Amino acid sequence: MMLLTCPNCGARNVSEFRYVGEAKSRPDPETATPEQWRRYLYFHRNPAGWIKETWYHGSGCRRYFGIERNTVDNAQRPAGVTS
């Protein structure tokens, strides 16, 4: 079982959350090319190590939040916090 720490509700089972994806900048809809949209929607880095992610706590506070998660051991810290 993996625990995920919601900044509003505390540590909970990951089944209460929905993974939104890797946190990255969205292209400007007015100026983005089809290639830029494809890269934004379908290309993901998937590194081994720390990555910024967005999650949605649907079974709790119903809020979106960002965390940094180590994809190797699932260690977590709030987004923007470095150790």
Secondary structure, 3 states (H helix, E strand, C coil): CCEEEECCCEEEEHHHCEEEEECCCCCCCCCCCHHHHHHHHHCCCCCCCEEEEEEECCCCCCCEEEEEEECCCCCEEECCCCC
